[in-house]
Amino acid sequence: QLQAFGGGFLQTGASLGLTCVVAGGTFSTLTMGWFRQAPGQAREFVATINSNGRNTYYADSVNGRATISRDNKDTVNLQMNNLKPDDTAVYYCAASKIRTMVTSEYDYHFWGQGTLVTVSS
C-alpha cells in the first residue's frame, strides 16, 4: 500500500515536497517512481529511483528542478523547485518490482492514491 502526501495550492516559482510512504512488502527491493496527470491529459512519468537509491532519472519537463530520494525504511520523496502552472496535476507515487529505473507506467505494479498539486500563475 502506497500513500502520498504533500500536495496543495502553490504559486509560480514556489517549491514543493511530496512524500510517499510504502506499507507492506520489502521496500528495499522496489524501484520507486512519481507520475502525474494533468486535467484532460494522460498520466506521464516524472521521476524514478532504483531500489538501492543510487540511480535516478527525470522527465525532461522537470529535469533540473526535481529531486527524487528515498530512505532505507519506507519513504520516497519528490522535491520540485521553481514550480510552473504546467506542473499542475495529480501526482502519483508508484512501486515496481523491477529493480532498475523504469519510466513506463506499465512497469509499475503498485500505485498510491494521488495528491493534487495546483500551481497558480
BADRENVEX-676267 format. One record per residue (C-alpha): residue in three letters; residue number from 1; z, x, y. Coordinates in nm, 2 decimals. Layout:
residues N
PT  residu  num      c3      c1      c2
PT     ala  NUM       Z       X       Y
...
***
This chain:
residues 121
PT  residu  num      c3      c1      c2
PT     gln    1    0.00    0.00    0.00
PT     leu    2   -0.10    0.13    0.34
PT     gln    3    0.04    0.01    0.67
PT     ala    4   -0.09    0.12    1.01
PT     phe    5    0.09    0.12    1.34
PT     gly    6    0.03    0.22    1.70
PT     gly    7   -0.24    0.00    1.83
PT     gly    8   -0.23   -0.16    2.17
PT     phe    9   -0.38   -0.21    2.51
PT     leu   10   -0.46    0.12    2.70
PT     gln   11   -0.65    0.24    3.00
PT     thr   12   -0.96    0.46    3.00
PT     gly   13   -0.85    0.82    2.98
PT     ala   14   -0.52    0.74    2.81
PT     ser   15   -0.41    0.89    2.48
PT     leu   16   -0.34    0.70    2.15
PT     gly   17   -0.13    0.78    1.85
PT     leu   18   -0.19    0.59    1.53
PT     thr   19    0.03    0.62    1.22
PT     cys   20   -0.03    0.51    0.86
PT     val   21    0.24    0.51    0.60
PT     val   22    0.15    0.51    0.23
PT     ala   23    0.38    0.34   -0.01
PT     gly   24    0.35    0.39   -0.38
PT     gly   25    0.11    0.63   -0.55
PT     thr   26    0.10    1.00   -0.52
PT     phe   27    0.03    1.07   -0.15
PT     ser   28   -0.04    1.44   -0.21
PT     thr   29   -0.34    1.36   -0.43
PT     leu   30   -0.51    1.13   -0.19
PT     thr   31   -0.77    1.21    0.07
PT     met   32   -0.70    1.00    0.38
PT     gly   33   -0.93    0.86    0.64
PT     trp   34   -0.94    0.65    0.95
PT     phe   35   -1.22    0.40    1.02
PT     arg   36   -1.27    0.15    1.30
PT     gln   37   -1.46   -0.17    1.35
PT     ala   38   -1.56   -0.29    1.69
PT     pro   39   -1.63   -0.66    1.76
PT     gly   40   -1.96   -0.76    1.61
PT     gln   41   -2.02   -0.42    1.46
PT     ala   42   -2.00   -0.27    1.12
PT     arg   43   -1.70   -0.06    1.02
PT     glu   44   -1.75    0.31    1.10
PT     phe   45   -1.60    0.64    1.00
PT     val   46   -1.37    0.81    1.24
PT     ala   47   -1.19    1.10    1.07
PT     thr   48   -1.08    1.23    0.73
PT     ile   49   -0.83    1.48    0.60
PT     asn   50   -0.83    1.61    0.24
PT     ser   51   -0.55    1.59    0.00
PT     asn   52   -0.39    1.92    0.09
PT     gly   53   -0.43    1.88    0.46
PT     arg   54   -0.63    2.19    0.51
PT     asn   55   -0.97    2.04    0.59
PT     thr   56   -1.06    1.77    0.84
PT     tyr   57   -1.38    1.61    0.96
PT     tyr   58   -1.46    1.39    1.25
PT     ala   59   -1.73    1.15    1.36
PT     asp   60   -1.94    1.28    1.65
PT     ser   61   -1.82    1.00    1.87
PT     val   62   -1.46    1.13    1.86
PT     asn   63   -1.51    1.50    1.78
PT     gly   64   -1.31    1.70    2.03
PT     arg   65   -1.10    1.40    2.13
PT     ala   66   -0.93    1.32    1.80
PT     thr   67   -0.69    1.50    1.56
PT     ile   68   -0.60    1.37    1.22
PT     ser   69   -0.30    1.52    1.05
PT     arg   70   -0.07    1.44    0.75
PT     asp   71    0.28    1.53    0.63
PT     asn   72    0.39    1.61    0.28
PT     lys   73    0.55    1.28    0.22
PT     asp   74    0.37    0.96    0.31
PT     thr   75    0.22    0.96    0.66
PT     val   76   -0.12    1.03    0.82
PT     asn   77   -0.16    1.03    1.19
PT     leu   78   -0.46    1.00    1.42
PT     gln   79   -0.42    1.12    1.78
PT     met   80   -0.70    1.04    2.02
PT     asn   81   -0.73    1.16    2.38
PT     asn   82   -0.94    1.06    2.67
PT     leu   83   -1.00    0.71    2.54
PT     lys   84   -1.31    0.52    2.64
PT     pro   85   -1.39    0.15    2.63
PT     asp   86   -1.62    0.22    2.34
PT     asp   87   -1.31    0.32    2.14
PT     thr   88   -1.20   -0.05    2.14
PT     ala   89   -1.18   -0.16    1.78
PT     val   90   -0.96   -0.24    1.49
PT     tyr   91   -0.86    0.08    1.33
PT     tyr   92   -0.80    0.11    0.96
PT     cys   93   -0.64    0.38    0.75
PT     ala   94   -0.77    0.43    0.40
PT     ala   95   -0.70    0.64    0.10
PT     ser   96   -0.93    0.79   -0.15
PT     lys   97   -0.87    0.93   -0.50
PT     ile   98   -1.15    1.18   -0.43
PT     arg   99   -0.96    1.50   -0.34
PT     thr  100   -1.20    1.62   -0.08
PT     met  101   -1.31    1.49    0.26
PT     val  102   -1.51    1.17    0.24
PT     thr  103   -1.68    0.98    0.51
PT     ser  104   -1.82    0.67    0.34
PT     glu  105   -1.60    0.37    0.33
PT     tyr  106   -1.73    0.30   -0.02
PT     asp  107   -1.55    0.61   -0.15
PT     tyr  108   -1.21    0.48   -0.03
PT     his  109   -1.00    0.29   -0.28
PT     phe  110   -0.71    0.16   -0.07
PT     trp  111   -0.70    0.01    0.28
PT     gly  112   -0.45   -0.08    0.54
PT     gln  113   -0.44   -0.40    0.73
PT     gly  114   -0.58   -0.26    1.05
PT     thr  115   -0.44   -0.22    1.40
PT     leu  116   -0.61   -0.33    1.72
PT     val  117   -0.68   -0.08    1.99
PT     thr  118   -0.82   -0.21    2.32
PT     val  119   -0.93    0.03    2.59
PT     ser  120   -0.99   -0.12    2.94
PT     ser  121   -1.22    0.03    3.20
***
